[in-house]
Structures are given as C-alpha cells and as structure tokens.
Amino acid sequence: MAGWTAGDIPDQSGRLAVVTGANSGLGYATARELARHGARVVLACRSAERGAEAQGRLLAEVPGAEVECRALDLADLTSVRAFAEGLEADELHLLINNAGVMAMPYGRTADGFETQIGVNHLGHFALTGLLLPKLLAAPKARVVTLSSISHFGGQVKLDDLHGERRYNRWTTYSRSKSANLLFVHELARRLDATGADVVAAAAHPGYAATNLQYAAPRLEGRRMAERVTTLTYRLLAQSADRGALPTLFAATAPDVAPDDFIGPRIQGWRGRPTRSWRAKWTRDDAVAEQLWTRSEELTEVGYEALKA
C-alpha cells in the first residue's frame, strides 16, 4: 500500500464502472483513471450539460476511452430508478457512490427527505439496491461509497433522520457521512452472509480541493465563505487527483477487504491511501441494521437477493 498511485491500478479492461457525480472533482478524477486503465465508464451526472462537458474533457485526456454520460439525480428516486432500469448491461463490476452535497441549508428532496441524508445516503442506498443484481452477476465486483473524515462530527439519529426537530448543516452532513459507513458495514455483512462475490468498502479523500465546499456558499450568496474556502484550499488542501486515490485504491487494489475504510495516510488529511481511522459507532451492528431497515422503508428498495 505504501507509495500507491494511480499508476498502480490493475488493468480494468472488460469491466464496467458507474461513477456518480463524475462531472467534476473527485468523481471526474476517479472516472478518468478507471477509463485510462481500460474500464468502460458511465458518468452518472445530475446535469446533462455538465456531464457532456466532462465526457468531452475526459476523451480529450484519454483518447479512445469508453465513456458515456447518463442522467442521475440522487435527490429524486424516480431518476434513480430510471437510471438503474436504463443501464444496458448484464454485469456491473464497479459502482462508485461518489456524489454528495455538503453543509446545505435545510431543504427537501423530491421524495421529502432532508437533502443531505437524501442525496448522500438514501439516494445511493436505493441506487446500490437497484443495481445489485448486476453487481452480483459480475466476477469480483465492488461497491465503493464515499464518506468523509468529518463523519466523526455526528452519529446517525434514527428518531430524527430528517432533522425536523433540530437542524445544523454541519452536524447533519457528518451524520450523513456516518450513515455512509453504517451502510457499507451492513452491506458487507449481508454480502458475506450470502456468500456473494462482491466487496463493499468505503473511502474518503481527506481534505481535497473540489467544488463541494463552494456549493452552499454560492447558493446562499455568501462571498466571504467562498473566499475563506479558496484560501484554505491553497494553504491546506491536496488536489482532486490526489483526493481520488483512496477511492481508486478501494475500487481496484487487490488487498481491499469488505468494510475497509480507505483514506489519506497523513493524519487523514493528505497523502497516499491507507486504511483509515473511523468512529466506533460506524461499526455498530444494531444501528447499522436499524438504518438499513429504515432506508428500505423510505426508498421502497429492498435488497431481495440478500434475503435468501
């Protein structure tokens, strides 16, 4: 694992990868490197226009890459279902649950979920469940879900999942990232219980310079917050390319185990990928199972193949 770079990605020829939020930042860097190493990549993007631009940029960087763009809005389960139903492939080898929102003002998704838990967790929970048959059909498939080192800032509150009693944008973001880890923990357990040949792992980028932290300040016109973000990026952050390394490692390295959490080596902020520290509550079996059951109820997506 020491010194691992994108150049160490094994040949991905013949493998199909879906990367959510692939039009910029970590998602784009992840999709580009998978395509560079031979994978056929589907850029799953909320904006068709930005997705098409990203596809053109990727093809310019990796001539001859097999890449396509398809619409996916994780804040709308109708869109999630349409994406899954329209993916014309019998096998899916890599699902990278990368897309997310951060510290947004209180809002609701099309299905009435609080925005951050809806996009970051429930949207990806539904997408993974709907694509599960294709993942189970593929040899050595993997599901990699992006969490954050910020998950330590909030435990999932099942009795107030949508922040209706009390909402703090940063605490809610942290809770959604804890939900990502609980999801991976329970998914890995269920896959193992059925003997499935699919590895579920998690990753985080440390502190990487992407558009994620700009979204809320721009939405609310907070220019000072934008300037502070720009300054801290210049002083502290690593690039999106470096931030994508933990995801790429979790998706392709040979020694990744179920429920692994991969992040940057240096204090979890930057550097080469390694196994990362995680809060103990993200391995709580009882809470993971309860969140799973609640997520199935809310999304109406049941993981039937794992209930045999």
C-alpha positions, 0 to 999 in steps of 0.5 A: 500500500505504501507509495500507491498511485494511480499508476498502480491500478490493475488493468480494468479492461472488460469491466464496467464502472458507474461513477456518480457525480463524475462531472467534476472533482473527485468523481471526474478524477476517479472516472478518468483513471478507471477509463485510462486503465481500460474500464468502460465508464458511465458518468452518472451526472445530475446535469446533462450539460455538465456531464457532456462537458466532462465526457468531452474533457475526459476523451480529450485526456484519454483518447479512445476511452469508453465513456458515456454520460447518463442522467442521475439525480440522487435527490429524486428516486424516480431518476434513480430508478430510471437510471438503474432500469436504463443501464444496458448491461448484464454485469456491473463490476464497479459502482462508485457512490461518489456524489454528495452535497455538503453543509446545505441549508435545510431543504427537501428532496423530491421524495421529502427527505432532508437533502443531505441524508437524501442525496448522500445516503438514501439516494445511493442506498436505493441506487446500490439496491437497484443495481445489485443484481448486476453487481452480483452477476459480475466476477469480483465486483465492488461497491465503493461509497464515499464518506468523509473524515468529518463523519466523526462530527455526528452519529446517525439519529434514527428518531430524527433522520430528517432533522425536523426537530433540530437542524445544523448543516454541519452536524447533519452532513457528518451524520450523513457521512456516518450513515455512509459507513453504517451502510457499507458495514451492513452491506458487507455483512449481508454480502458475506452472509450470502456468500456473494462475490462482491466487496463493499468498502468505503473511502474518503479523500481527506481534505481535497480541493473540489467544488463541494465546499463552494456549493452552499456558499454560492447558493446562499450568496455568501462571498466571504465563505467562498473566499475563506474556502479558496484560501484554505484550499491553497494553504491546506488542501491536496488536489482532486487527483490526489483526493481520488486515490483512496477511492481508486485504491478501494475500487481496484487494489487487490488487498481491499477487504469488505468494510475497509475504510480507505483514506489519506495516510497523513493524519487523514488529511493528505497523502497516499491511501491507507486504511483509515481511522473511523468512529466506533459507532460506524461499526455498530451492528444494531444501528447499522441494521436499524438504518438499513431497515429504515432506508428500505422503508423510505426508498421502497428498495429492498435488497431481495437477493440478500434475503435468501 
